[in-house]
Amino acid sequence: MIRPIWKNNLHSILLFAVLLFLVSCKDTVVPVLQFGEAKIRVINAIPETGSISFYVNDTLKTPTPLLFGDNVGYQNISAGTASVAAKVGINTINKSQVDLYFKNAKNYTVFIAAKVGKDSLTYISTEDNLTVLTDTTSKVRFINASPDSPNLDLVFYKGTDSISTIKNINYRSGTEYVQLKPGTYNIQLRASSKMPALANNTGFVLAKGKIYTLFAKGLVKDNGSFKLNTVMLKDN
């Protein structure tokens, strides 16, 4: 019995149409809508003189312009994709206007980094986990915001005893939060697994049930106002 050829062809055409639809769906980017609010805080980690203002969707989020190392605490913003920009005075810094994505009910830290003078300004945006795991430990993470640094180790000391090390963090990167026993620590920044230390800090106090962000700011090749250093932020 001879089957009509058109039925086979129709089946092939329908199958091809379904496959084409599936491929086209796979390649289509569907925007994820967000409703509600997120919170951000902003850090000026640019190792240069001058102050920076930061805008989200053309709304000023730094009531006072930030000098190197300054920060402004958490503020509400609309969740979803936001246009952010950094300005000196009323002038938007070249290439500083970009889109960042913020999830509903999440907290973020935005580091303004690199150097305006070299037209290489960048942002390091981190999602902040402010959940307290226990009331007997501290949580700590480390962000490398030093533009001329090698990969860095952050070493915690009590006296001369090394207690903990966060290892091999490159510029514009960071870690998840880790737990440490509360107490007073001395801290060293080192090129990964190498001595001597590139920066030393003493007397960092970690309290029970508290969460901290430590970040490297400044320049390895500077011995003045912009020398490499470690800064501690209280997250909660």
VMD Tcl script that draws the C-alpha trace (Angstrom):
set ca {
  {0.00 0.00 0.00}
  {1.40 3.35 -1.00}
  {1.06 6.13 1.65}
  {0.34 9.67 0.50}
  {3.61 11.59 0.43}
  {2.00 14.83 1.65}
  {1.25 13.30 5.07}
  {4.93 12.57 5.70}
  {5.88 16.00 4.49}
  {3.27 17.62 6.70}
  {4.56 15.69 9.71}
  {8.11 16.85 8.90}
  {7.01 20.45 8.50}
  {5.16 20.40 11.82}
  {8.12 18.80 13.58}
  {10.50 21.39 12.09}
  {8.19 24.20 13.21}
  {8.14 22.87 16.78}
  {11.92 22.52 16.83}
  {12.34 26.02 15.41}
  {10.02 27.37 18.12}
  {12.00 25.64 20.85}
  {15.31 26.94 19.52}
  {13.97 30.47 19.22}
  {12.64 30.31 22.80}
  {16.02 29.12 24.05}
  {17.75 32.09 22.47}
  {15.23 34.64 23.72}
  {16.22 36.49 26.88}
  {13.19 37.05 29.07}
  {13.74 39.93 31.50}
  {13.20 39.09 35.16}
  {10.94 41.66 36.75}
  {11.46 42.65 40.35}
  {9.12 44.45 42.68}
  {9.72 45.89 46.11}
  {12.94 47.31 47.49}
  {16.57 46.47 48.07}
  {19.16 48.27 50.19}
  {22.63 49.49 49.20}
  {25.56 51.14 50.89}
  {28.33 52.82 48.91}
  {32.11 52.94 49.46}
  {34.60 55.23 47.71}
  {37.65 53.01 47.17}
  {39.24 55.20 44.46}
  {42.85 56.01 45.47}
  {42.76 59.61 44.27}
  {42.04 63.04 45.71}
  {38.63 64.53 45.14}
  {35.16 63.43 46.19}
  {32.62 61.24 44.44}
  {28.83 61.39 44.34}
  {26.86 58.25 43.52}
  {23.46 58.14 41.79}
  {20.91 55.36 41.33}
  {18.33 56.06 38.60}
  {19.36 59.74 38.75}
  {18.68 59.88 42.49}
  {21.58 61.00 44.69}
  {22.55 58.32 47.24}
  {25.50 60.13 48.83}
  {24.14 63.20 50.66}
  {27.74 64.27 51.25}
  {30.27 63.47 48.47}
  {32.59 60.64 49.50}
  {36.34 61.09 49.85}
  {38.70 58.12 49.50}
  {37.74 55.51 52.10}
  {34.42 57.15 53.04}
  {31.13 55.26 52.96}
  {27.42 55.88 53.30}
  {25.16 53.39 55.11}
  {22.33 51.28 53.76}
  {19.60 53.10 51.84}
  {16.45 51.86 50.13}
  {16.30 51.59 46.35}
  {13.81 50.01 43.97}
  {14.52 46.36 43.25}
  {15.38 45.30 39.70}
  {17.76 46.71 37.12}
  {19.03 50.17 38.05}
  {21.16 52.69 36.19}
  {24.02 53.81 38.44}
  {26.56 56.57 37.86}
  {29.41 58.30 39.67}
  {29.96 62.03 39.42}
  {32.57 64.60 40.34}
  {30.52 67.70 41.08}
  {27.84 67.78 38.40}
  {29.90 65.91 35.82}
  {29.33 62.20 35.25}
  {32.64 60.30 35.19}
  {33.34 58.83 31.76}
  {32.16 55.20 31.44}
  {30.76 55.21 34.97}
  {27.09 54.89 33.99}
  {26.15 51.21 33.96}
  {23.24 48.95 34.87}
  {23.33 46.88 38.07}
  {20.75 44.36 39.21}
  {19.34 44.33 42.76}
  {17.03 41.62 44.11}
  {14.00 42.36 46.23}
  {14.63 42.39 50.01}
  {18.39 41.91 49.58}
  {21.25 44.08 50.86}
  {24.19 45.19 48.72}
  {27.50 46.97 49.05}
  {28.82 48.87 46.01}
  {32.52 49.74 45.99}
  {33.51 52.49 43.56}
  {37.00 51.36 42.56}
  {39.96 51.79 40.16}
  {41.03 55.31 39.11}
  {39.15 58.21 37.55}
  {42.38 59.69 36.19}
  {43.05 56.58 34.11}
  {39.45 56.38 32.88}
  {39.17 52.90 34.39}
  {36.56 53.40 37.10}
  {34.68 50.22 37.99}
  {32.19 48.92 40.53}
  {32.40 45.93 42.82}
  {28.85 45.01 43.80}
  {28.35 42.41 46.53}
  {25.22 40.83 47.96}
  {25.43 41.05 51.74}
  {24.27 38.16 53.91}
  {23.17 39.74 57.18}
  {21.90 36.52 58.76}
  {23.43 35.97 62.20}
  {24.38 32.30 62.44}
  {24.92 32.20 66.20}
  {25.20 34.71 69.01}
  {28.60 33.33 70.02}
  {30.58 33.79 66.79}
  {31.40 36.57 64.32}
  {31.06 36.50 60.52}
  {33.73 38.06 58.30}
  {34.33 38.38 54.57}
  {37.09 40.01 52.53}
  {36.92 42.17 49.37}
  {40.00 43.18 47.35}
  {39.43 46.75 46.08}
  {43.12 47.62 45.52}
  {43.64 48.16 41.77}
  {47.39 47.49 41.64}
  {47.49 44.59 44.08}
  {48.45 41.00 43.38}
  {46.20 38.25 44.67}
  {46.00 38.85 48.41}
  {45.90 36.76 51.57}
  {44.23 38.23 54.65}
  {45.82 36.75 57.78}
  {44.31 37.04 61.27}
  {46.69 36.99 64.25}
  {46.36 36.88 68.00}
  {49.72 38.01 69.28}
  {52.18 36.22 67.02}
  {49.92 33.22 66.39}
  {48.24 32.94 63.01}
  {44.58 32.06 63.66}
  {42.98 32.07 60.23}
  {43.79 33.01 56.64}
  {41.55 34.04 53.75}
  {43.61 33.14 50.69}
  {44.31 34.25 47.16}
  {41.72 36.97 46.53}
  {42.29 38.92 43.33}
  {41.30 42.52 42.61}
  {37.53 43.04 42.21}
  {36.83 39.74 43.96}
  {35.74 38.71 47.42}
  {34.77 35.82 49.63}
  {31.69 34.43 51.25}
  {31.35 35.10 54.96}
  {33.37 32.87 57.28}
  {33.00 32.40 61.02}
  {35.63 33.50 63.53}
  {35.73 33.49 67.30}
  {35.08 36.93 68.76}
  {38.13 38.78 70.03}
  {40.80 41.32 69.15}
  {42.92 40.53 66.10}
  {45.93 41.90 64.28}
  {45.65 41.61 60.50}
  {48.18 41.34 57.69}
  {47.75 41.67 53.94}
  {50.21 39.59 51.94}
  {50.81 38.74 48.33}
  {49.47 35.19 48.27}
  {51.66 32.84 50.32}
  {54.51 35.35 50.40}
  {56.27 37.44 53.00}
  {56.81 40.17 54.08}
  {53.39 41.63 54.72}
  {52.19 44.39 52.38}
  {50.08 45.99 55.14}
  {49.64 45.57 58.88}
  {46.69 46.55 61.06}
  {46.26 46.05 64.79}
  {43.37 46.00 67.21}
  {40.47 44.85 65.04}
  {37.69 43.86 67.44}
  {35.16 41.22 66.37}
  {32.10 41.02 68.61}
  {29.66 38.16 69.25}
  {26.78 37.96 66.79}
  {28.25 40.68 64.56}
  {28.98 40.64 60.84}
  {31.89 42.45 59.18}
  {33.28 43.27 55.74}
  {37.03 43.79 55.54}
  {38.35 45.32 52.34}
  {41.74 46.18 50.92}
  {41.94 49.79 49.75}
  {44.76 51.88 48.29}
  {47.86 51.06 46.30}
  {50.73 48.66 46.89}
  {53.10 51.13 45.22}
  {52.13 54.12 47.35}
  {53.62 55.06 50.72}
  {51.55 58.18 51.28}
  {47.86 58.94 51.60}
  {46.86 56.09 49.31}
  {49.04 53.30 50.68}
  {47.57 49.81 50.89}
  {45.47 49.27 54.00}
  {42.67 47.15 55.43}
  {39.37 48.73 56.44}
  {36.63 47.12 58.51}
  {32.92 47.82 57.96}
  {30.20 46.76 60.36}
  {27.44 45.04 58.38}
  {24.91 44.78 61.21}
}
mol new
graphics top color blue
foreach p $ca { graphics top sphere $p radius 0.5 }
foreach p [lrange $ca 0 end-1] q [lrange $ca 1 end] { graphics top cylinder $p $q radius 0.2 }
display resetview
